[in-house]
Amino acid sequence: MELKKLSEHIWYMPFESERDRPNLGYVKGDSWSLAIDAGHSDNHVKEFYALLKAAGLPLPSLTVLTHWHWDHTFGMHAVNGLTLANEKTNKHLLECRQKIEANGTSGFLAIDESVRKEYAGGKKVVVTLADMLFSGEMTLDLGNCKVQVIQSEAPHTDDSTLVYIAEDKVLFLGDSPYDEFKTGEKDASRCQKLADRIRAINPETCVEGHWEPVETDDTLNDLLNF
């Protein structure tokens, strides 16, 4: 696996289908840096950090979560610095942790073969909550690089957070454009609301959770044509 540079301030570790690992984003300003999503497990985080160190990049001071799903969050206990999520994401993570504490990990491991591969060999499943919460929108200044963190309605989950790097015109979407993960269906109203939000932000490039970076029109076409 390699670390890819997307633009002046942005790098990412590409997604992997076998273990259902999403893209992990990295944004570096003049003063500090942040990551986008915390990965599937501590192994995912360690591999990401090894790539950052090899590239001479400092570890992120903050990790922003795009939504609660395990492949984006269950590596949170291993990240450097603090974590940031919206309130709904933390609520879902708390429910996950309580369920695993009460019933064990068998239900989690039964979700998919990709989960069992990530946690092969009896690897411990650790669910933690975000250190900081936000609601609505906030802007972070990394030093001549502003990052907007934006809650949005979306078809995939009810807790989507978008991350927009204004200087680079790049929008990280997590899995927000995808089908609702339980039913495999898309709600037309939520798709339209997400599309309207993307158009209002007006990025040049969109980075989805499990796909290569594309022009914004490609994301909008996939989102609205189903």
Phi and psi restraints in degrees (value plus and minus 20) as a CYANA .aco file:
   2 GLU   PHI    -142.9  -102.9
   2 GLU   PSI     138.3   178.3
   3 LEU   PHI    -113.2   -73.2
   3 LEU   PSI     106.2   146.2
   4 LYS   PHI    -126.9   -86.9
   4 LYS   PSI     117.5   157.5
   5 LYS   PHI    -111.8   -71.8
   5 LYS   PSI     105.9   145.9
   6 LEU   PHI    -117.4   -77.4
   6 LEU   PSI     -57.3   -17.3
   7 SER   PHI    -179.5  -139.5
   7 SER   PSI    -189.8  -149.8
   8 GLU   PHI     -75.9   -35.9
   8 GLU   PSI     -62.6   -22.6
   9 HIS   PHI    -128.2   -88.2
   9 HIS   PSI     -22.1    17.9
  10 ILE   PHI    -143.9  -103.9
  10 ILE   PSI     113.2   153.2
  11 TRP   PHI    -146.7  -106.7
  11 TRP   PSI     144.3   184.3
  12 TYR   PHI    -174.5  -134.5
  12 TYR   PSI     129.4   169.4
  13 MET   PHI    -114.5   -74.5
  13 MET   PSI      99.2   139.2
  14 PRO   PHI     -84.6   -44.6
  14 PRO   PSI     136.2   176.2
  15 PHE   PHI     -85.0   -45.0
  15 PHE   PSI     138.9   178.9
  16 GLU   PHI    -156.9  -116.9
  16 GLU   PSI     104.8   144.8
  17 SER   PHI     -95.2   -55.2
  17 SER   PSI     -56.2   -16.2
  18 GLU   PHI     -76.9   -36.9
  18 GLU   PSI     -64.1   -24.1
  19 ARG   PHI    -127.3   -87.3
  19 ARG   PSI      -4.0    36.0
  20 ASP   PHI      33.1    73.1
  20 ASP   PSI      22.1    62.1
  21 ARG   PHI    -108.5   -68.5
  21 ARG   PSI     109.3   149.3
  22 PRO   PHI    -103.2   -63.2
  22 PRO   PSI     148.7   188.7
  23 ASN   PHI     -77.0   -37.0
  23 ASN   PSI     116.7   156.7
  24 LEU   PHI    -130.8   -90.8
  24 LEU   PSI     101.0   141.0
  25 GLY   PHI    -113.3   -73.3
  25 GLY   PSI     137.6   177.6
  26 TYR   PHI    -164.0  -124.0
  26 TYR   PSI     109.7   149.7
  27 VAL   PHI    -147.1  -107.1
  27 VAL   PSI     106.1   146.1
  28 LYS   PHI    -138.5   -98.5
  28 LYS   PSI     102.9   142.9
  29 GLY   PHI    -121.4   -81.4
  29 GLY   PSI    -192.8  -152.8
  30 ASP   PHI     -92.2   -52.2
  30 ASP   PSI     -44.8    -4.8
  31 SER   PHI    -125.1   -85.1
  31 SER   PSI     -58.1   -18.1
  32 TRP   PHI    -180.8  -140.8
  32 TRP   PSI     156.4   196.4
  33 SER   PHI    -155.9  -115.9
  33 SER   PSI     138.6   178.6
  34 LEU   PHI    -156.5  -116.5
  34 LEU   PSI     139.6   179.6
  35 ALA   PHI    -131.4   -91.4
  35 ALA   PSI     135.7   175.7
  36 ILE   PHI    -136.5   -96.5
  36 ILE   PSI      90.8   130.8
  37 ASP   PHI      59.9    99.9
  37 ASP   PSI     130.3   170.3
  38 ALA   PHI    -126.4   -86.4
  38 ALA   PSI     -18.1    21.9
  39 GLY   PHI      63.6   103.6
  39 GLY   PSI     152.6   192.6
  40 HIS   PHI    -100.6   -60.6
  40 HIS   PSI     -49.8    -9.8
  41 SER   PHI    -181.5  -141.5
  41 SER   PSI     157.5   197.5
  42 ASP   PHI     -84.5   -44.5
  42 ASP   PSI     -49.0    -9.0
  43 ASN   PHI     -82.6   -42.6
  43 ASN   PSI     -60.9   -20.9
  44 HIS   PHI     -80.6   -40.6
  44 HIS   PSI     -66.1   -26.1
  45 VAL   PHI     -82.8   -42.8
  45 VAL   PSI     -65.1   -25.1
  46 LYS   PHI     -81.3   -41.3
  46 LYS   PSI     -60.5   -20.5
  47 GLU   PHI     -86.5   -46.5
  47 GLU   PSI     -59.6   -19.6
  48 PHE   PHI     -82.0   -42.0
  48 PHE   PSI     -68.0   -28.0
  49 TYR   PHI     -85.8   -45.8
  49 TYR   PSI     -54.6   -14.6
  50 ALA   PHI     -82.3   -42.3
  50 ALA   PSI     -58.6   -18.6
  51 LEU   PHI     -87.3   -47.3
  51 LEU   PSI     -61.2   -21.2
  52 LEU   PHI     -81.7   -41.7
  52 LEU   PSI     -65.8   -25.8
  53 LYS   PHI     -83.3   -43.3
  53 LYS   PSI     -60.8   -20.8
  54 ALA   PHI     -83.4   -43.4
  54 ALA   PSI     -49.7    -9.7
  55 ALA   PHI    -106.9   -66.9
  55 ALA   PSI     -19.7    20.3
  56 GLY   PHI      54.8    94.8
  56 GLY   PSI       5.5    45.5
  57 LEU   PHI    -122.2   -82.2
  57 LEU   PSI     118.2   158.2
  58 PRO   PHI     -88.8   -48.8
  58 PRO   PSI     130.0   170.0
  59 LEU   PHI     -85.1   -45.1
  59 LEU   PSI     129.8   169.8
  60 PRO   PHI     -86.4   -46.4
  60 PRO   PSI     122.6   162.6
  61 SER   PHI    -104.0   -64.0
  61 SER   PSI     -40.0     0.0
  62 LEU   PHI    -164.5  -124.5
  62 LEU   PSI     121.7   161.7
  63 THR   PHI    -140.5  -100.5
  63 THR   PSI     104.2   144.2
  64 VAL   PHI    -119.6   -79.6
  64 VAL   PSI     111.6   151.6
  65 LEU   PHI    -115.1   -75.1
  65 LEU   PSI     114.4   154.4
  66 THR   PHI    -105.1   -65.1
  66 THR   PSI     -46.8    -6.8
  67 HIS   PHI    -194.4  -154.4
  67 HIS   PSI     158.0   198.0
  68 TRP   PHI    -103.5   -63.5
  68 TRP   PSI     -32.7     7.3
  69 HIS   PHI     -78.5   -38.5
  69 HIS   PSI     122.0   162.0
  70 TRP   PHI     -72.7   -32.7
  70 TRP   PSI     -57.6   -17.6
  71 ASP   PHI     -89.5   -49.5
  71 ASP   PSI     -33.9     6.1
  72 HIS   PHI    -125.6   -85.6
  72 HIS   PSI     -29.8    10.2
  73 THR   PHI    -154.0  -114.0
  73 THR   PSI     -42.9    -2.9
  74 PHE   PHI     -94.8   -54.8
  74 PHE   PSI     -22.2    17.8
  75 GLY   PHI    -112.2   -72.2
  75 GLY   PSI     -14.0    26.0
  76 MET   PHI     -79.8   -39.8
  76 MET   PSI     -52.8   -12.8
  77 HIS   PHI     -87.0   -47.0
  77 HIS   PSI     -34.3     5.7
  78 ALA   PHI    -125.0   -85.0
  78 ALA   PSI     -20.1    19.9
  79 VAL   PHI     -98.1   -58.1
  79 VAL   PSI     136.8   176.8
  80 ASN   PHI    -101.8   -61.8
  80 ASN   PSI     123.1   163.1
  81 GLY   PHI      54.3    94.3
  81 GLY   PSI    -171.7  -131.7
  82 LEU   PHI    -121.0   -81.0
  82 LEU   PSI     145.9   185.9
  83 THR   PHI    -143.3  -103.3
  83 THR   PSI     128.6   168.6
  84 LEU   PHI    -150.5  -110.5
  84 LEU   PSI     113.1   153.1
  85 ALA   PHI    -167.4  -127.4
  85 ALA   PSI     142.6   182.6
  86 ASN   PHI     -99.9   -59.9
  86 ASN   PSI     145.9   185.9
  87 GLU   PHI     -82.3   -42.3
  87 GLU   PSI     -56.5   -16.5
  88 LYS   PHI     -85.8   -45.8
  88 LYS   PSI     -59.2   -19.2
  89 THR   PHI     -80.7   -40.7
  89 THR   PSI     -65.3   -25.3
  90 ASN   PHI     -83.9   -43.9
  90 ASN   PSI     -56.1   -16.1
  91 LYS   PHI     -82.6   -42.6
  91 LYS   PSI     -64.5   -24.5
  92 HIS   PHI     -83.8   -43.8
  92 HIS   PSI     -61.0   -21.0
  93 LEU   PHI     -84.4   -44.4
  93 LEU   PSI     -58.3   -18.3
  94 LEU   PHI     -82.1   -42.1
  94 LEU   PSI     -61.8   -21.8
  95 GLU   PHI     -82.4   -42.4
  95 GLU   PSI     -61.0   -21.0
  96 CYS   PHI     -81.1   -41.1
  96 CYS   PSI     -66.4   -26.4
  97 ARG   PHI     -83.4   -43.4
  97 ARG   PSI     -63.8   -23.8
  98 GLN   PHI     -83.7   -43.7
  98 GLN   PSI     -59.0   -19.0
  99 LYS   PHI     -85.6   -45.6
  99 LYS   PSI     -63.4   -23.4
 100 ILE   PHI     -88.5   -48.5
 100 ILE   PSI     -59.2   -19.2
 101 GLU   PHI     -83.9   -43.9
 101 GLU   PSI     -55.4   -15.4
 102 ALA   PHI    -101.3   -61.3
 102 ALA   PSI     -56.6   -16.6
 103 ASN   PHI    -138.1   -98.1
 103 ASN   PSI     -23.4    16.6
 104 GLY   PHI      64.4   104.4
 104 GLY   PSI    -194.2  -154.2
 105 THR   PHI    -115.9   -75.9
 105 THR   PSI     -21.1    18.9
 106 SER   PHI     -80.5   -40.5
 106 SER   PSI     -60.5   -20.5
 107 GLY   PHI     -84.7   -44.7
 107 GLY   PSI     -59.8   -19.8
 108 PHE   PHI     -85.3   -45.3
 108 PHE   PSI     -66.4   -26.4
 109 LEU   PHI     -87.0   -47.0
 109 LEU   PSI     -41.9    -1.9
 110 ALA   PHI    -100.1   -60.1
 110 ALA   PSI     -26.6    13.4
 111 ILE   PHI     -80.5   -40.5
 111 ILE   PSI     -65.6   -25.6
 112 ASP   PHI    -187.8  -147.8
 112 ASP   PSI     137.7   177.7
 113 GLU   PHI     -81.6   -41.6
 113 GLU   PSI     -52.8   -12.8
 114 SER   PHI     -81.8   -41.8
 114 SER   PSI     -56.0   -16.0
 115 VAL   PHI     -87.4   -47.4
 115 VAL   PSI     -63.2   -23.2
 116 ARG   PHI     -84.6   -44.6
 116 ARG   PSI     -53.3   -13.3
 117 LYS   PHI     -89.7   -49.7
 117 LYS   PSI     -60.4   -20.4
 118 GLU   PHI     -84.4   -44.4
 118 GLU   PSI     -53.7   -13.7
 119 TYR   PHI    -131.6   -91.6
 119 TYR   PSI       9.9    49.9
 120 ALA   PHI     -83.2   -43.2
 120 ALA   PSI     133.0   173.0
 121 GLY   PHI      57.8    97.8
 121 GLY   PSI       1.0    41.0
 122 GLY   PHI      55.2    95.2
 122 GLY   PSI       3.2    43.2
 123 LYS   PHI     -77.5   -37.5
 123 LYS   PSI     118.0   158.0
 124 LYS   PHI     -90.8   -50.8
 124 LYS   PSI     118.5   158.5
 125 VAL   PHI    -117.1   -77.1
 125 VAL   PSI     102.0   142.0
 126 VAL   PHI    -142.6  -102.6
 126 VAL   PSI     104.7   144.7
 127 VAL   PHI    -136.5   -96.5
 127 VAL   PSI     101.5   141.5
 128 THR   PHI    -142.4  -102.4
 128 THR   PSI     145.9   185.9
 129 LEU   PHI    -120.7   -80.7
 129 LEU   PSI     138.4   178.4
 130 ALA   PHI     -87.9   -47.9
 130 ALA   PSI     129.5   169.5
 131 ASP   PHI     -94.6   -54.6
 131 ASP   PSI     -54.6   -14.6
 132 MET   PHI    -151.3  -111.3
 132 MET   PSI     125.4   165.4
 133 LEU   PHI    -139.7   -99.7
 133 LEU   PSI     129.6   169.6
 134 PHE   PHI    -157.0  -117.0
 134 PHE   PSI     145.6   185.6
 135 SER   PHI    -158.6  -118.6
 135 SER   PSI     112.6   152.6
 136 GLY   PHI      68.2   108.2
 136 GLY   PSI    -127.0   -87.0
 137 GLU   PHI    -160.4  -120.4
 137 GLU   PSI     133.1   173.1
 138 MET   PHI    -171.6  -131.6
 138 MET   PSI     136.6   176.6
 139 THR   PHI    -139.8   -99.8
 139 THR   PSI     112.9   152.9
 140 LEU   PHI    -133.7   -93.7
 140 LEU   PSI     113.5   153.5
 141 ASP   PHI    -126.7   -86.7
 141 ASP   PSI      89.0   129.0
 142 LEU   PHI    -105.1   -65.1
 142 LEU   PSI     -20.9    19.1
 143 GLY   PHI      84.7   124.7
 143 GLY   PSI      75.1   115.1
 144 ASN   PHI      36.8    76.8
 144 ASN   PSI       8.0    48.0
 145 CYS   PHI    -176.9  -136.9
 145 CYS   PSI      86.6   126.6
 146 LYS   PHI    -115.8   -75.8
 146 LYS   PSI     116.6   156.6
 147 VAL   PHI    -141.5  -101.5
 147 VAL   PSI     102.1   142.1
 148 GLN   PHI    -116.9   -76.9
 148 GLN   PSI     111.3   151.3
 149 VAL   PHI    -132.6   -92.6
 149 VAL   PSI      99.9   139.9
 150 ILE   PHI    -153.8  -113.8
 150 ILE   PSI     102.0   142.0
 151 GLN   PHI     -94.3   -54.3
 151 GLN   PSI     124.2   164.2
 152 SER   PHI    -171.1  -131.1
 152 SER   PSI     125.3   165.3
 153 GLU   PHI     -87.5   -47.5
 153 GLU   PSI     125.1   165.1
 154 ALA   PHI    -180.5  -140.5
 154 ALA   PSI     138.4   178.4
 155 PRO   PHI     -93.0   -53.0
 155 PRO   PSI     -43.9    -3.9
 156 HIS   PHI     -97.1   -57.1
 156 HIS   PSI     -68.2   -28.2
 157 THR   PHI    -164.3  -124.3
 157 THR   PSI     154.9   194.9
 158 ASP   PHI    -116.0   -76.0
 158 ASP   PSI      -9.2    30.8
 159 ASP   PHI    -152.1  -112.1
 159 ASP   PSI      12.7    52.7
 160 SER   PHI     -89.9   -49.9
 160 SER   PSI     117.5   157.5
 161 THR   PHI    -141.9  -101.9
 161 THR   PSI     108.7   148.7
 162 LEU   PHI    -121.0   -81.0
 162 LEU   PSI     128.3   168.3
 163 VAL   PHI    -147.5  -107.5
 163 VAL   PSI      96.7   136.7
 164 TYR   PHI    -136.0   -96.0
 164 TYR   PSI     106.0   146.0
 165 ILE   PHI    -121.2   -81.2
 165 ILE   PSI      83.6   123.6
 166 ALA   PHI     -84.0   -44.0
 166 ALA   PSI     -65.6   -25.6
 167 GLU   PHI     -81.3   -41.3
 167 GLU   PSI     -49.2    -9.2
 168 ASP   PHI    -120.7   -80.7
 168 ASP   PSI     -27.9    12.1
 169 LYS   PHI      36.0    76.0
 169 LYS   PSI      22.2    62.2
 170 VAL   PHI    -138.0   -98.0
 170 VAL   PSI     112.3   152.3
 171 LEU   PHI    -137.4   -97.4
 171 LEU   PSI     100.1   140.1
 172 PHE   PHI    -109.6   -69.6
 172 PHE   PSI     104.8   144.8
 173 LEU   PHI    -126.6   -86.6
 173 LEU   PSI     -26.3    13.7
 174 GLY   PHI      36.7    76.7
 174 GLY   PSI    -159.6  -119.6
 175 ASP   PHI    -119.8   -79.8
 175 ASP   PSI      -6.7    33.3
 176 SER   PHI     -74.0   -34.0
 176 SER   PSI     -53.4   -13.4
 177 PRO   PHI     -99.2   -59.2
 177 PRO   PSI     -26.7    13.3
 178 TYR   PHI    -103.2   -63.2
 178 TYR   PSI     153.4   193.4
 179 ASP   PHI     -79.2   -39.2
 179 ASP   PSI     135.5   175.5
 180 GLU   PHI     -80.8   -40.8
 180 GLU   PSI     105.7   145.7
 181 PHE   PHI     -89.8   -49.8
 181 PHE   PSI     -42.2    -2.2
 182 LYS   PHI    -105.1   -65.1
 182 LYS   PSI     -59.4   -19.4
 183 THR   PHI    -119.2   -79.2
 183 THR   PSI     -40.7    -0.7
 184 GLY   PHI      54.4    94.4
 184 GLY   PSI      -8.0    32.0
 185 GLU   PHI    -128.9   -88.9
 185 GLU   PSI     145.2   185.2
 186 LYS   PHI    -141.0  -101.0
 186 LYS   PSI     111.1   151.1
 187 ASP   PHI    -103.8   -63.8
 187 ASP   PSI     100.6   140.6
 188 ALA   PHI     -80.4   -40.4
 188 ALA   PSI     -58.5   -18.5
 189 SER   PHI     -84.8   -44.8
 189 SER   PSI     -63.4   -23.4
 190 ARG   PHI     -88.5   -48.5
 190 ARG   PSI     -55.7   -15.7
 191 CYS   PHI     -81.0   -41.0
 191 CYS   PSI     -63.5   -23.5
 192 GLN   PHI     -86.3   -46.3
 192 GLN   PSI     -59.9   -19.9
 193 LYS   PHI     -85.5   -45.5
 193 LYS   PSI     -59.5   -19.5
 194 LEU   PHI     -86.8   -46.8
 194 LEU   PSI     -62.3   -22.3
 195 ALA   PHI     -79.7   -39.7
 195 ALA   PSI     -62.7   -22.7
 196 ASP   PHI     -82.8   -42.8
 196 ASP   PSI     -59.1   -19.1
 197 ARG   PHI     -85.7   -45.7
 197 ARG   PSI     -63.9   -23.9
 198 ILE   PHI     -81.7   -41.7
 198 ILE   PSI     -63.9   -23.9
 199 ARG   PHI     -83.2   -43.2
 199 ARG   PSI     -58.2   -18.2
 200 ALA   PHI     -85.7   -45.7
 200 ALA   PSI     -57.1   -17.1
 201 ILE   PHI     -90.7   -50.7
 201 ILE   PSI     -59.2   -19.2
 202 ASN   PHI      44.4    84.4
 202 ASN   PSI      34.0    74.0
 203 PRO   PHI     -97.6   -57.6
 203 PRO   PSI     141.8   181.8
 204 GLU   PHI    -111.3   -71.3
 204 GLU   PSI     -51.6   -11.6
 205 THR   PHI    -149.2  -109.2
 205 THR   PSI     118.6   158.6
 206 CYS   PHI    -137.0   -97.0
 206 CYS   PSI     117.2   157.2
 207 VAL   PHI    -137.4   -97.4
 207 VAL   PSI      88.5   128.5
 208 GLU   PHI    -106.0   -66.0
 208 GLU   PSI     147.0   187.0
 209 GLY   PHI     -82.8   -42.8
 209 GLY   PSI     -60.7   -20.7
 210 HIS   PHI    -147.9  -107.9
 210 HIS   PSI      23.0    63.0
 211 TRP   PHI    -174.2  -134.2
 211 TRP   PSI     141.4   181.4
 212 GLU   PHI     -92.8   -52.8
 212 GLU   PSI     135.0   175.0
 213 PRO   PHI     -77.9   -37.9
 213 PRO   PSI     118.8   158.8
 214 VAL   PHI    -157.1  -117.1
 214 VAL   PSI     146.7   186.7
 215 GLU   PHI     -86.8   -46.8
 215 GLU   PSI     131.9   171.9
 216 THR   PHI     -78.7   -38.7
 216 THR   PSI     -57.6   -17.6
 217 ASP   PHI     -80.5   -40.5
 217 ASP   PSI     -53.7   -13.7
 218 ASP   PHI     -84.3   -44.3
 218 ASP   PSI     -63.9   -23.9
 219 THR   PHI     -83.8   -43.8
 219 THR   PSI     -63.9   -23.9
 220 LEU   PHI     -84.1   -44.1
 220 LEU   PSI     -59.9   -19.9
 221 ASN   PHI     -84.0   -44.0
 221 ASN   PSI     -63.9   -23.9
 222 ASP   PHI     -85.3   -45.3
 222 ASP   PSI     -57.2   -17.2
 223 LEU   PHI     -87.6   -47.6
 223 LEU   PSI     -59.1   -19.1
 224 LEU   PHI    -120.0   -80.0
 224 LEU   PSI     -35.1     4.9
 225 ASN   PHI    -128.7   -88.7
 225 ASN   PSI      77.4   117.4
